[in-house]
Amino acid sequence: MIQEPISTEETWLQGIPVSPGIALGKIKIQISGSKEPVAYDISPEEVDAELVRFHRALQTTADQIRTLRERMIQISGEKDASIFDAHILLLQDKVILQQVQTELLKRLQNVEHIFYVVMQNYMEVLRRVDDPYLRAKTADMEDVMQRVINNLRSTEPLEDEEEAEKDQVLVAYDLTPSDTAAMDASLIHGFATEIGSSVSHTAILARSMGIPAVVGLDQALLKVESHSPAILDGYKGVLILKPTRETEEYYHRLQVEKEKAYKALEALRGLPTVTRDGRNIRLSVNVEFPHEYSGIKEVGAEGVGLFRTEFFLLGNPSGMPDEEEQTRYYRKLAEGCSPHGVIFRTLDSGGDKLPCEQLRIPEPNPFLGWRGIRVSLSRPELFKQQLRAILRACADTPGCGIMFPMVSGYTEVVTAKHILQECREELERKNIPYARDLKVGIMIEVPSAAIMTDVLAREVDFFSIGTNDLTQYTIAVDRVNNRVANMFRPTHPAVIRIMDMTITAGERENIPTAICGEMAGDITLLPLLIGLGATSMSVGVHLVPIIRYAIRNLDYGQCRDMAQKALQAPNSRSIVDLSTALARTSYPALFE
């Protein structure tokens, strides 16, 4: 097959921005990936020697990761360095280590091949999960796996031994967190990858290191030319190949202006999140993993609006840990967020999330099956363990709450509250301190729940709208199905009307409504959400400064008037245009 020649003219490649900034330099291509080790047979007498070799490689890998951790501490502090704590824990995971030993004895093959197979099985489970936060963790597992295999092969150098060229824009199919942490920012000014997401550890590290990054550049490696000039725009998610002199001059000017603008955002950290005409909006964060805890106060967030407890299921086939371990995790987070509090979402398992247990018969349609609150109510002892752990963890930290996911109607809410009351009484009888003022809320993700919000509002203390699932169930579109993914629009008029219905029902009963889906972090749709009456936004940690700046530049009255027009709009495009127009008028600096 004859490949088309690479263009000699300026070319723009569009991707997904994950770390802001602008990089100008020459293209450096990095080809990497985890190749399956060659398998060969061993005798039973060689098993012990293979295990010794395996544990030596694990120790060497742990030493390498600790070195990277120390490097990250020097660059950006303990918060982002703690990402590598999860890598160390993975090396010590008893379930994985036992499975490697079991497979080694059963298959009688070399240990690097056995380790590869075991890890691939774990990663395949995560790859099939729709939740981007969980799916992104495959990169961490692959990172650790490749390091161990490299050390089993006794191939040490991960650094490029070539003479380093300055002012590089790195392009790769994918990068591991280790690849990112080992980057020399004085040489590599930015990077772009063909795959990846904004919630991956690679993206988190890029932001903490101040390295502009773009992911999702389809077939970028086929379109770039090594050592050719390029510009990476980490704000718009664009890689510009062979830019003209005019483009280069424009980006040099923009680089200076953007640096000034983002320094101004940091200066707002201690200021309240309030609109120009005085409406207070609670700005909190979505959190999933322990390493994210330390960043909450650094950005000035008002606690945690959504703590996903599913991370306990990662690498843990036996299910959720016991009550004591859960209590320790929850208490650490609650105390770290005081006085703002944490909203704990109970286990949201099944469907597009990790299963809490393996099903003997796979569900034909897991999205409409055994998931969310349905799992918890059908496993009351498992549910009670989690509820008691949350009650105990919040005993000395007021302002916390508990939230039930995937609620579809009244009976589920009443039943869940009844079980929660049983947990309170059990702790009371044992004289164990617990949170007596714990707020109770529900996720509005299913249209049936939204239609019943006037009734449900009398049973709970708050609503939280999960815009991703609400969109999926309202317009019957699976966002990971390529045939219909273009129809997945959270601004579909029906979705917006359901959100309005929910917020209005809450207002009548004097309970607040939060937005915790991806819409909350979209500056173009923020005026719409504020105008509909949402009183709280929960976003990723890195988005807090931008969303705070945007809210402080909005006028609630203008947002409300625009939202009323949006509720009468016939299609998604009209709604997006209305909200975007007000956003651009209110905070033009975020769009320039």
C-alpha positions as MATLAB code, in Angstrom:
seq = 'MIQEPISTEETWLQGIPVSPGIALGKIKIQISGSKEPVAYDISPEEVDAELVRFHRALQTTADQIRTLRERMIQISGEKDASIFDAHILLLQDKVILQQVQTELLKRLQNVEHIFYVVMQNYMEVLRRVDDPYLRAKTADMEDVMQRVINNLRSTEPLEDEEEAEKDQVLVAYDLTPSDTAAMDASLIHGFATEIGSSVSHTAILARSMGIPAVVGLDQALLKVESHSPAILDGYKGVLILKPTRETEEYYHRLQVEKEKAYKALEALRGLPTVTRDGRNIRLSVNVEFPHEYSGIKEVGAEGVGLFRTEFFLLGNPSGMPDEEEQTRYYRKLAEGCSPHGVIFRTLDSGGDKLPCEQLRIPEPNPFLGWRGIRVSLSRPELFKQQLRAILRACADTPGCGIMFPMVSGYTEVVTAKHILQECREELERKNIPYARDLKVGIMIEVPSAAIMTDVLAREVDFFSIGTNDLTQYTIAVDRVNNRVANMFRPTHPAVIRIMDMTITAGERENIPTAICGEMAGDITLLPLLIGLGATSMSVGVHLVPIIRYAIRNLDYGQCRDMAQKALQAPNSRSIVDLSTALARTSYPALFE';
ca = [
       0.000    0.000    0.000;
       1.363    3.422   -0.967;
       1.083    5.903    1.904;
       0.000    9.446    1.095;
       2.843   11.965    1.444;
       2.857   14.080    4.613;
       1.632   17.602    3.936;
       4.160   20.413    3.517;
       1.536   23.028    4.442;
       0.241   24.138    7.832;
      -2.045   21.397    9.211;
      -4.337   21.509   12.239;
      -5.163   18.295   14.151;
      -8.052   18.509   16.652;
      -7.981   16.534   19.893;
      -9.107   16.870   23.520;
      -7.378   19.451   25.748;
      -6.318   17.974   29.108;
      -3.588   20.327   30.336;
      -3.602   24.043   29.480;
      -0.713   25.905   27.923;
       1.056   26.482   24.635;
       4.150   24.653   23.419;
       6.265   25.604   20.426;
       9.002   23.262   19.244;
       9.951   20.378   16.992;
       8.133   17.066   16.810;
       9.620   14.129   18.721;
       7.918   10.783   18.076;
       7.824    8.171   20.827;
       6.891    4.631   19.936;
       6.103    2.424   22.913;
       3.611   -0.092   24.182;
       3.313   -3.335   26.062;
       4.268   -6.245   23.848;
       3.303   -9.734   24.943;
       6.397  -11.572   26.223;
       7.360  -14.742   24.419;
       5.984  -17.780   26.269;
       8.120  -20.863   26.875;
       7.657  -23.945   29.000;
       9.466  -24.593   32.272;
       9.773  -27.683   34.438;
       8.170  -27.975   37.911;
      11.676  -27.762   39.391;
      12.120  -24.283   37.844;
       9.023  -22.746   39.452;
      10.832  -21.582   42.603;
      13.560  -19.909   40.554;
      10.920  -18.127   38.461;
       9.233  -16.857   41.627;
      12.547  -15.557   42.955;
      13.124  -13.778   39.647;
       9.598  -12.343   39.811;
       9.972  -10.939   43.337;
      13.334   -9.398   42.479;
      11.703   -7.632   39.519;
       8.902   -6.414   41.801;
      11.444   -4.944   44.215;
      13.412   -3.268   41.420;
      10.196   -1.822   40.032;
       9.186   -0.506   43.458;
      12.580    1.206   43.794;
      12.177    2.838   40.372;
       8.681    4.092   41.204;
       9.860    5.521   44.536;
      12.546    7.424   42.650;
       9.882    8.878   40.355;
       7.785    9.760   43.396;
      10.655   11.733   44.909;
      11.099   13.535   41.601;
       7.429   14.526   41.599;
       7.662   15.809   45.191;
      10.464   18.135   44.095;
       8.491   19.302   41.041;
       4.957   19.777   42.370;
       4.726   18.556   45.955;
       3.286   15.609   47.834;
      -0.233   15.844   46.351;
       0.626   14.735   42.823;
       3.496   12.491   43.889;
       0.970   10.394   45.812;
      -0.363    9.121   42.477;
       2.539    6.664   42.559;
       1.411    5.277   45.927;
      -1.270    3.378   43.994;
       1.462    1.903   41.775;
       3.361    0.641   44.822;
       0.165   -0.862   46.260;
      -0.458   -2.644   42.962;
       2.954   -4.314   43.249;
       1.936   -5.529   46.711;
      -1.580   -6.660   45.765;
      -1.977  -10.088   47.395;
      -4.710  -11.180   44.999;
      -2.557  -10.506   41.925;
       0.568  -12.061   43.444;
      -1.345  -15.178   44.459;
      -2.902  -15.466   41.017;
       0.527  -15.247   39.351;
       1.795  -18.059   41.584;
      -1.310  -20.182   40.936;
      -1.086  -19.722   37.144;
       2.652  -20.380   37.206;
       2.119  -23.761   38.886;
      -0.778  -24.616   36.603;
       0.650  -23.517   33.237;
       4.368  -24.126   33.859;
       5.428  -21.213   31.673;
       7.915  -18.380   32.224;
       6.819  -15.870   34.830;
       6.896  -12.743   32.643;
       4.316  -14.317   30.334;
       2.180  -15.427   33.301;
       2.301  -11.942   34.836;
       1.346  -10.392   31.499;
      -1.698  -12.685   31.143;
      -2.900  -12.042   34.709;
      -2.584   -8.269   34.345;
      -4.267   -8.259   30.940;
      -7.285  -10.026   32.448;
      -7.611   -7.325   35.097;
      -7.183   -4.542   32.549;
      -9.758   -6.057   30.204;
     -12.386   -5.735   32.953;
     -11.585   -2.023   33.276;
     -11.521   -1.433   29.523;
     -15.151   -2.570   29.336;
     -16.281   -0.107   32.005;
     -18.020    3.010   30.683;
     -17.096    5.175   33.671;
     -14.131    7.242   32.378;
     -12.645    7.612   35.860;
     -12.347    3.861   36.247;
     -11.477    3.058   32.646;
      -8.551    5.502   32.764;
      -6.903    3.383   35.473;
      -5.871    0.790   32.890;
      -2.979    3.117   32.031;
      -1.690    2.833   35.606;
      -1.906   -0.959   35.554;
      -0.194   -1.118   32.166;
       2.537    1.214   33.400;
       3.342   -1.061   36.352;
       3.047   -4.210   34.248;
       5.484   -2.966   31.623;
       8.032   -1.927   34.234;
       7.944   -5.340   35.887;
       8.305   -7.113   32.529;
      11.190   -4.833   31.539;
      12.941   -5.688   34.791;
      12.317   -9.405   34.268;
      14.006   -9.017   30.896;
      16.834   -7.102   32.610;
      16.337   -4.169   30.269;
      16.919   -1.188   32.465;
      17.052    2.143   30.651;
      13.735    3.914   30.313;
      15.443    7.193   29.489;
      16.277    8.088   25.899;
      20.021    7.677   25.437;
      20.141    9.929   22.390;
      21.462   13.436   22.738;
      18.450   15.399   23.895;
      17.153   18.113   21.586;
      15.607   21.184   23.179;
      12.126   22.604   22.503;
      10.348   19.316   21.776;
       6.655   18.569   21.248;
       6.288   14.873   22.016;
       3.780   12.797   20.001;
       2.940    9.229   21.049;
       0.156    6.693   20.790;
      -0.145    6.803   24.582;
       1.971    7.734   27.598;
       2.068    6.126   31.018;
       2.177    8.136   34.251;
       5.816    7.085   34.603;
       6.604    8.408   31.125;
       5.040   11.720   32.096;
       6.723   12.011   35.493;
      10.115   11.274   33.929;
       9.757   14.081   31.357;
      12.259   16.899   31.446;
      10.066   19.989   31.059;
      13.083   22.044   30.019;
      13.317   19.843   26.890;
       9.750   18.648   26.289;
       7.416   21.650   26.217;
       4.219   19.686   25.526;
       2.859   16.334   24.391;
       0.051   14.877   22.321;
      -1.290   11.318   22.249;
      -3.682    9.391   20.033;
      -5.650    8.026   23.007;
      -6.252    9.089   26.606;
      -8.680   11.109   28.711;
      -8.802   14.173   30.942;
      -9.186   12.007   34.065;
      -6.157    9.763   33.516;
      -3.170    9.988   35.827;
      -1.075   10.999   32.816;
      -3.324   14.051   32.335;
      -3.301   14.827   36.076;
       0.496   14.733   36.174;
       0.762   16.902   33.053;
      -1.403   19.566   34.704;
       0.570   19.438   37.950;
       3.879   19.698   36.091;
       2.590   22.548   33.943;
       3.129   20.649   30.683;
       0.559   21.434   27.940;
      -1.112   18.245   26.738;
      -3.688   17.111   24.175;
      -5.139   13.598   23.836;
      -7.482   11.901   21.385;
      -5.585   12.938   18.229;
      -6.761   10.240   15.864;
      -3.896    8.660   13.842;
      -1.544   11.486   14.784;
       1.545    9.295   14.344;
       0.688    8.820   10.679;
       0.410   12.570   10.121;
       3.436   13.977   11.950;
       7.032   14.189   10.759;
       9.900   13.880   13.212;
      11.876   17.128   13.848;
       9.363   19.266   11.926;
       8.106   22.470   13.627;
       4.814   22.336   15.538;
       2.616   24.215   18.002;
       0.569   22.487   20.685;
      -2.463   24.422   21.969;
      -3.462   22.842   25.277;
      -6.391   25.255   25.650;
      -8.246   24.306   22.473;
      -6.809   20.796   22.089;
      -5.039   21.467   18.787;
      -1.711   20.287   17.349;
      -0.550   22.545   14.506;
       2.001   21.005   12.150;
       4.411   23.176   10.149;
       2.847   26.486   11.282;
       3.269   29.636    9.199;
       5.166   32.655   10.547;
       1.857   34.438   11.213;
       0.569   31.481   13.261;
       3.791   31.355   15.283;
       3.644   35.088   16.020;
       0.001   34.811   17.088;
       0.779   31.973   19.502;
       3.792   33.771   20.974;
       1.489   36.684   21.858;
      -1.250   34.363   23.110;
       1.219   32.526   25.330;
       2.029   35.729   27.209;
      -1.642   36.747   27.537;
      -2.775   33.327   28.798;
      -0.096   33.198   31.473;
      -1.350   36.522   32.831;
      -4.988   35.340   32.756;
      -4.327   32.090   34.653;
      -2.334   33.855   37.343;
      -5.419   36.013   37.883;
      -7.531   32.842   38.324;
      -5.271   31.601   41.118;
      -5.705   34.919   42.927;
      -9.456   34.200   43.283;
      -8.921   31.059   45.379;
      -9.968   32.620   48.688;
     -12.943   34.523   47.307;
     -16.567   33.308   47.567;
     -18.243   31.665   44.597;
     -21.015   34.170   44.042;
     -22.576   35.698   40.916;
     -22.314   39.422   40.185;
     -25.822   39.988   41.529;
     -25.218   38.067   44.766;
     -26.426   34.467   44.239;
     -24.227   31.991   46.139;
     -23.223   28.782   44.359;
     -21.497   25.999   46.247;
     -18.438   24.870   44.277;
     -17.253   21.441   45.339;
     -15.303   18.617   43.719;
     -15.823   15.075   42.491;
     -13.380   12.651   44.120;
     -12.691    8.967   43.674;
      -9.174    8.034   44.780;
      -7.278    8.750   48.024;
      -4.435   10.555   46.243;
      -6.928   13.264   45.203;
      -7.730   14.248   48.799;
      -4.887   16.710   49.279;
      -5.832   18.839   46.251;
      -9.294   19.766   47.548;
      -8.281   22.593   49.875;
      -5.448   23.727   47.625;
      -7.942   24.894   44.997;
     -10.314   26.368   47.556;
     -13.177   23.931   46.902;
     -16.116   23.787   49.331;
     -15.666   20.143   50.188;
     -16.641   17.129   48.097;
     -19.948   17.114   46.244;
     -19.545   13.529   45.024;
     -17.296   10.855   46.498;
     -17.453    7.719   44.382;
     -16.936    4.673   46.591;
     -16.472    2.241   43.678;
     -12.680    2.576   43.844;
     -12.771   -0.099   46.582;
     -13.669   -2.643   43.874;
     -10.528   -1.967   41.800;
      -8.248   -5.006   41.889;
     -10.425   -6.531   44.606;
     -12.390   -9.482   43.190;
     -13.698  -10.351   46.671;
     -15.763   -7.146   46.717;
     -15.946   -4.275   49.187;
     -13.574   -4.176   52.187;
     -14.962   -4.583   55.695;
     -16.585   -1.864   57.774;
     -13.402   -0.922   59.638;
     -11.358   -0.318   56.499;
     -14.138    1.696   54.901;
     -14.484    3.787   58.067;
     -10.768    4.637   58.026;
     -10.909    5.779   54.374;
     -14.083    7.819   54.806;
     -12.892    9.470   58.027;
      -9.625   10.587   56.444;
     -11.525   12.329   53.667;
     -14.188   13.843   55.946;
     -11.604   15.259   58.359;
      -9.524   16.622   55.476;
     -12.522   18.518   54.074;
     -13.791   19.966   57.355;
     -15.685   22.274   57.769;
     -17.235   21.912   54.306;
     -18.155   18.244   54.420;
     -18.351   15.353   51.976;
     -21.280   13.824   50.076;
     -20.702   10.055   50.008;
     -22.431    8.238   47.165;
     -23.166    4.682   48.212;
     -21.842    1.884   46.038;
     -22.811    2.512   42.412;
     -21.984   -0.903   41.025;
     -23.127   -2.736   37.915;
     -24.192   -1.522   34.482;
     -21.336    0.612   33.185;
     -19.469    0.401   36.511;
     -17.398   -2.366   38.069;
     -19.472   -5.276   39.394;
     -19.525   -5.829   43.151;
     -19.593   -9.558   42.471;
     -19.245  -11.786   39.439;
     -22.546  -12.898   37.937;
     -22.924  -16.531   36.928;
     -25.144  -15.480   34.011;
     -24.147  -12.197   32.286;
     -26.944   -9.641   32.089;
     -28.275   -9.123   28.537;
     -28.710   -5.378   29.193;
     -26.734   -4.314   32.284;
     -27.679   -0.644   31.879;
     -31.290   -1.606   32.659;
     -30.361   -4.301   35.133;
     -28.795   -4.922   38.522;
     -27.015   -1.691   39.366;
     -26.847    1.256   41.764;
     -29.265    1.220   44.696;
     -30.767   -2.032   43.398;
     -27.530   -3.858   44.218;
     -27.359   -2.334   47.705;
     -30.982   -3.135   48.577;
     -30.554   -6.744   47.429;
     -27.396   -7.095   49.561;
     -28.578   -5.531   52.871;
     -25.596   -6.673   54.955;
     -23.121   -5.236   52.427;
     -25.237   -2.052   52.343;
     -25.345   -1.800   56.136;
     -21.573   -2.133   56.406;
     -21.133    0.868   54.135;
     -23.836    2.940   55.839;
     -22.408    2.288   59.303;
     -18.908    3.141   58.062;
     -20.113    6.489   56.688;
     -22.084    7.290   59.865;
     -19.046    6.510   62.031;
     -16.570    8.348   59.800;
     -18.605   11.575   59.958;
     -19.234   11.531   63.725;
     -16.991   14.562   64.354;
     -17.298   16.342   61.000;
     -20.599   18.170   60.474;
     -21.937   19.016   57.039;
     -21.530   15.564   55.505;
     -24.170   13.710   53.552;
     -25.035   10.391   51.987;
     -26.471    9.937   48.508;
     -28.249    6.963   46.938;
     -27.540    6.341   43.210;
     -29.775    5.140   40.403;
     -33.012    5.703   42.311;
     -36.087    5.035   40.169;
     -38.929    5.682   42.623;
     -40.407    6.251   46.065;
     -40.152    2.716   47.477;
     -36.383    2.528   46.971;
     -35.866    5.811   48.832;
     -38.072    4.824   51.779;
     -36.471    1.369   52.012;
     -32.936    2.789   51.909;
     -33.816    5.339   54.610;
     -35.298    2.578   56.759;
     -32.069    0.565   56.530;
     -30.065    3.704   57.349;
     -32.209    4.194   60.480;
     -31.552    0.580   61.495;
     -27.816    1.322   61.234;
     -28.204    4.373   63.484;
     -30.023    2.272   66.078;
     -27.372   -0.468   65.952;
     -24.599    2.063   66.578;
     -26.667    3.694   69.350;
     -27.073    0.369   71.165;
     -23.321   -0.229   71.021;
     -22.516    3.335   72.164;
     -20.488    3.931   69.005;
     -20.333    7.636   68.017;
     -21.981    8.455   64.707;
     -23.135   11.462   62.676;
     -26.571   12.443   63.948;
     -27.048   15.238   61.417;
     -26.055   13.312   58.284;
     -27.984   14.675   55.305;
     -29.688   12.197   52.969;
     -29.959   12.817   49.230;
     -30.560   10.982   45.979;
     -29.120   11.016   42.492;
     -31.588   12.044   39.793;
     -30.449    9.925   36.844;
     -33.627    8.120   35.772;
     -36.643    9.884   34.220;
     -39.073    8.028   36.521;
     -37.346    9.572   39.551;
     -37.381   13.024   37.941;
     -41.123   12.768   37.282;
     -41.593   11.861   40.966;
     -39.378   14.638   42.371;
     -42.353   16.481   43.878;
     -42.952   13.397   46.057;
     -39.296   12.454   46.582;
     -38.395   15.998   47.669;
     -40.403   15.430   50.872;
     -38.256   12.407   51.736;
     -34.718   13.745   51.240;
     -32.504   16.720   52.074;
     -31.075   17.352   48.610;
     -31.018   16.273   44.966;
     -27.948   15.741   42.804;
     -28.385   15.471   39.037;
     -26.097   13.030   37.262;
     -26.260   14.516   33.778;
     -24.511   11.647   31.981;
     -26.929    8.880   32.971;
     -29.934   11.218   32.896;
     -29.142   12.003   29.253;
     -28.629    8.343   28.406;
     -31.907    7.186   29.912;
     -33.991   10.144   28.769;
     -33.188    9.900   25.069;
     -32.348    6.157   24.998;
     -28.819    6.625   23.675;
     -25.794    4.572   24.675;
     -22.933    7.072   24.467;
     -20.330    4.341   23.853;
     -22.232    2.974   20.834;
     -20.577    4.603   17.826;
     -23.724    4.273   15.746;
     -25.707    6.604   18.010;
     -23.011    8.415   20.037;
     -23.593   11.603   18.013;
     -27.144   11.667   19.424;
     -25.893   11.817   23.026;
     -26.692   15.463   23.810;
     -27.082   16.602   27.442;
     -28.688   19.759   26.014;
     -31.529   17.830   24.401;
     -34.687   19.852   25.211;
     -36.199   16.884   27.066;
     -33.138   16.598   29.333;
     -33.186   20.332   30.086;
     -36.904   20.209   30.919;
     -36.367   17.261   33.264;
     -33.563   19.154   35.007;
     -35.855   22.162   35.380;
     -38.609   19.927   36.764;
     -36.201   18.501   39.344;
     -34.810   21.857   40.479;
     -38.299   23.386   40.710;
     -39.589   20.467   42.816;
     -36.627   20.914   45.147;
     -37.250   24.654   45.482;
     -40.884   24.042   46.494;
     -39.701   21.870   49.405;
     -36.746   24.176   50.135;
     -34.065   21.593   49.269;
     -31.009   22.343   47.080;
     -30.122   20.709   43.779;
     -26.528   20.060   42.721;
     -25.110   19.219   39.297;
     -22.332   16.626   39.466;
     -22.104   15.378   35.864;
     -19.784   16.570   33.110;
     -22.076   19.510   32.284;
     -21.061   21.216   35.553;
     -17.514   21.638   34.272;
     -18.485   23.009   30.845;
     -18.086   26.802   30.824;
     -20.340   27.116   27.769;
     -23.273   25.476   29.610;
     -22.667   26.993   33.048;
     -25.042   29.971   32.425;
     -27.824   27.493   31.585;
     -27.329   25.478   34.782;
     -27.182   28.599   36.940;
     -30.263   29.985   35.191;
     -32.248   26.787   35.803;
     -31.630   27.341   39.521;
     -28.913   24.818   40.411;
     -27.336   25.834   43.721;
     -24.211   23.665   43.662;
     -21.662   22.532   41.092;
     -19.368   19.576   41.677;
     -16.468   19.309   39.209;
     -12.996   17.834   38.807;
     -10.369   19.423   41.055;
      -8.484   21.006   38.154;
     -11.629   22.810   36.937;
     -12.384   24.641   40.199;
     -10.414   27.871   39.443;
     -11.986   28.238   35.985;
     -15.561   27.532   37.154;
     -15.157   29.924   40.105;
     -13.981   32.680   37.759;
     -16.897   32.013   35.398;
     -19.541   32.047   38.158;
     -18.185   35.304   39.596;
     -18.624   36.892   36.169;
     -22.187   35.716   35.587;
     -25.376   37.614   36.417;
     -28.040   35.277   37.807;
     -30.855   37.439   36.466;
     -29.475   37.237   32.936;
     -28.935   33.479   33.310;
     -32.519   32.998   34.504;
     -33.951   34.929   31.560;
     -31.802   32.977   29.104;
     -32.798   29.642   30.710;
     -36.492   30.470   30.231;
     -35.832   30.935   26.518;
     -33.866   27.688   26.448;
     -36.819   25.803   27.964;
     -38.888   26.854   24.934;
     -36.187   25.973   22.385;
     -37.044   23.138   19.951;
     -33.598   21.578   19.643;
     -30.230   21.087   21.311;
     -28.355   23.452   18.991;
     -30.573   26.393   19.928;
     -30.026   25.745   23.643;
     -26.246   25.499   23.234;
     -26.178   28.730   21.213;
     -28.185   30.629   23.854;
     -25.966   29.512   26.723;
     -22.693   29.920   24.828;
     -23.588   33.451   23.756;
     -24.106   34.527   27.374;
     -20.944   32.692   28.459;
     -18.837   34.483   25.838;
     -20.293   37.840   26.858;
     -19.775   37.207   30.574;
     -16.205   35.846   30.575;
     -14.623   36.438   27.136;
     -11.108   35.857   28.502;
     -11.828   32.122   28.842;
     -12.623   31.859   25.131;
      -9.836   33.951   23.613;
];
